[in-house]
């Protein structure tokens, strides 16, 4: 009886480990693609950073986190408890994923401010379960803050879409 129980645990451990390795590898793949695409942008100088600095920093951090996930999966002895989302959680996950795909697709068409505002509102309502007022307020605040930081302070051009 003991051997059957240990086999079940090792199967769960293997599934958990393989899932973590796959997630880390997928993240690492996205980081590499992001770094390659960002490589076309100029880095600028220390006093005047160019548009390539942000993709470089984000890509390197994303790659390091992905490598950390893979390393953790390979070195952890006891698996965590994992389960796939079901019911309302699965529905919410699919809606947020779909909203992100729509955000990326519309970013160049309707521009960063409007696309980000809409995405943050959807995300806040789906995940945060907040009121419409708070979702809109958060969307306006986040969109405006990021726009000011990147466009006005750092001089990075964000997609303006139909507003250009």
N, C-alpha and C positions, 0 to 999 in steps of 0.2 A: 504494500500500500504506500509505503514511503517513497518508492521509486516513481510511482505514477504522479504523486504530488510534486516531486522535484522536477519531473519532466514538464509538467504544466507551468511551473514557475520559470523554468528556463525558456520555454516558448514565449511566455509573456515578456520576459526580460529581452529576448531576442527581438520581438516585435517592437518593444519600446526603443531599444537601441537602434534598430534599423530605421525606425521613423525619425529619430533624432538625427541620425547621420544623413538621411535623405533631406530633411529640412535644412540642415547646415550646408549640404552640398548645393541645394537649390539657391539658398541665400548667397553662397560664395559665387555661384554662376552669375546671379544678378549683379553682384558687386563688381565682378570682372567686366561684364558688359557695360556697366555704368562708368567704370574707370576708363575703358577703351573709348566710349563715346565722349566722355569729358576731356579726354586727351587732346581733342581738336581745339579746345578753348585755351586762351593764353593765361598763364599764371600771374603775369604782372610782376611787380616788385614788392618788397616788404612794405614800403610806404604807400604804395598804390596797388593793392591786390586786384588781379584781373578776374574775369568771370570763371576761370578754370579752378580757382581755389576751392570753392564750395563743393563741386563734384569730386575733387581730389580728397578732401577731408571726409566727406560722407562715404565715398567709395571705400576708402581705407578702413574707416570705422566699421562699416557694414561687413567687409571682408574679415576683419579681426573678430567681430562678434560671431560670424558664421564658423570660423575656424575654432573658436571657443566652444560652440555648440557641438561640433564634431568631436573635439578633444574630450569634452565632458561625457559624451555618449560612449566613447571608447574606454574611458577610465572609471566610470561609475560601476560599482559592484552591485548595488541594489537598485532595481528599476523603480521608477516612479509609477504611480497609478495613472494610467491614461485611458481615456475613452473618447470615442468620436461623438461630436455633438448630435443630439437628436431633438426632434420636435421643434419647439420655439427657438431653441439655441441654434439649431441647424438653419432654420429659416432666417434668423437674424444674421448669421454668418454669411449666408448666400446673398442677402440684401446688401450688406456692407461691402462684400466683394464686388457685387454688381455696381454699386454706387461708385466704388473706386475706379472700375473699368470705364464707366461713363464719364467720370471726372477727367481721367487721362485722355479720353477720346475728345472731350469738349474743350480741353484746356486751350488749345491753339485756336479754336473756333470762337468761343465766347470770351476768352481771356482769363488770366489768372484771378482777378478780383471776383468776378461773377461765379466762375467755376468753383473756386475755393469757398466762397460764401455758401453756395448750394451744397457742396460736399460736407462742410462742417455742420450745417443745419441737419442734413440727413443722418450723419454719423451721430450727432448729439441726440437726436430723437430716437434712433434705433438702438444705440448702445447705452447712452446715458439716461434715457427715459426722462428727459427734462421737458419743461413746458416749451411751447412754441416761442414765447417771448425770450426765454433764456437761450434757446438754440439760435435764434436770429441775432441776439445780442452777442453771443459768443462768436458766431460766424462773422459778423461785421467787425468785431474787435480783432479777431485773429487775422482776417484778410487784410485789414487796414494796417495792423502792426507789421506783418510780414512785408507788405507792399512798401511801407515807409522804410523799413530797415534795408531791404535789398535794393529798391529803386532809388530812393533819395539819399540814403546814407552811404551804401556800398557802391552805388552806380551800376548795379546789375540789371540788365533788361529782362523783365518778366513778360510772358506772352500777354499782349493787350487785346488780342482777338479783334472783335468788331469795333472796339473802342480806339483803335490806333488810326 
